[in-house]
Amino acid sequence: MDHFEHERLDVYKAAIAFLALADEILEHLPKGRGRLADQLERASTSISFNIAEGAGEFATNEKARIYRIARRSATECAAILDACRARRLVAEAQLDVGRDLLVRIVAMLTKMILNATDKAST
């Protein structure tokens, strides 16, 4: 089977795993937390969408810029999970798994951004 470049990336696989976890978290948010749910929905999808877009980009400066957007969305998701933790809206175990995935995603994206930036400067 043919694959898109982004489908081979570990960071994309981790982002998809986080997206699935975010959906589980969204299902358990209590009523009245629609704004928080909307923010998590947008930010969690932005991670994987931007990783895929960046993987398909040839220009290294643009690739780095798109990966930075994905990285910002991942750190935004981390803050959303912190808000859920502070408000005791979601099980601690789910939040811990989500945070671990986001730490991995941010680390991988940081390396990808630096690699693209290095290539652009040479």
C-alpha positions in Angstrom: 0.0 0.0 0.0 1.3 3.5 -0.8 1.8 5.9 2.0 1.9 9.6 2.4 5.1 10.9 3.9 3.4 12.1 7.1 1.9 8.6 7.7 5.5 7.3 8.2 6.4 9.8 10.9 6.4 8.8 14.5 5.3 12.3 15.5 2.3 12.0 13.3 1.4 8.6 14.8 1.7 10.1 18.3 -0.4 13.1 17.2 -3.2 10.7 16.0 -3.0 8.8 19.3 -3.4 12.1 21.1 -6.3 13.1 18.9 -8.1 9.8 19.9 -7.4 10.5 23.5 -8.6 14.0 23.2 -11.9 12.6 21.8 -12.2 10.4 24.9 -11.5 13.4 27.1 -14.1 15.5 25.2 -16.7 12.8 25.8 -16.2 13.0 29.6 -16.2 16.8 29.9 -19.2 17.9 31.9 -21.9 20.0 30.4 -21.2 23.7 30.5 -17.6 23.3 29.4 -18.3 23.8 25.7 -15.7 26.5 25.2 -13.0 24.3 26.7 -14.2 21.4 24.6 -14.1 23.5 21.4 -10.6 24.7 22.2 -9.3 21.1 22.8 -11.0 19.9 19.6 -9.4 22.6 17.5 -6.0 22.4 19.0 -5.8 18.6 19.0 -6.7 18.4 15.3 -4.3 21.2 14.4 -1.4 19.1 15.6 -1.8 16.3 13.2 -3.1 18.5 10.3 -0.1 20.7 10.5 2.3 17.8 10.8 0.8 16.4 7.6 1.0 19.7 5.8 4.6 20.3 6.9 5.6 16.8 5.7 4.2 17.6 2.3 6.1 20.9 2.0 9.4 21.1 0.1 10.5 24.6 1.1 12.5 24.2 4.3 11.6 27.6 5.8 7.9 26.9 5.2 8.2 23.4 6.5 9.7 24.8 9.8 7.0 27.4 10.0 4.2 24.8 9.7 5.9 22.5 12.2 6.1 25.5 14.6 2.3 25.8 14.3 1.9 22.2 15.2 4.2 22.6 18.1 2.2 25.6 19.4 -1.0 23.6 19.1 0.6 20.8 21.2 1.6 23.2 23.9 -1.8 24.7 23.8 -3.3 21.2 24.4 -1.0 20.8 27.3 -2.4 24.0 28.9 -5.9 22.8 28.2 -5.1 19.5 30.0 -3.7 21.6 32.9 -7.0 23.5 33.1 -8.9 20.2 33.1 -6.6 19.0 35.9 -7.0 22.1 38.0 -10.8 22.0 37.6 -10.8 18.2 38.3 -12.9 17.6 35.1 -11.1 14.5 33.8 -9.5 11.4 35.3 -5.9 11.9 36.3 -4.8 8.8 34.4 -6.2 10.2 31.1 -4.5 13.5 31.7 -1.2 11.8 32.4 -1.3 9.8 29.2 -2.2 12.9 27.3 0.6 14.9 28.8 3.2 12.1 28.1 2.1 12.0 24.4 2.3 15.8 24.2 5.8 15.9 25.7 6.9 13.4 23.0 5.2 15.3 20.2 6.8 18.6 21.3 10.2 17.0 21.5 10.0 15.5 18.1 8.6 18.6 16.5 11.4 20.7 18.1 14.0 18.4 16.4 12.1 18.6 13.1 12.0 22.4 13.3 15.7 22.7 14.1 16.5 20.3 11.3 14.5 22.2 8.8 16.0 25.5 10.0 19.5 24.1 9.7 18.8 23.0 6.1 17.3 26.3 5.2 20.5 28.2 6.4 22.9 26.1 4.4 
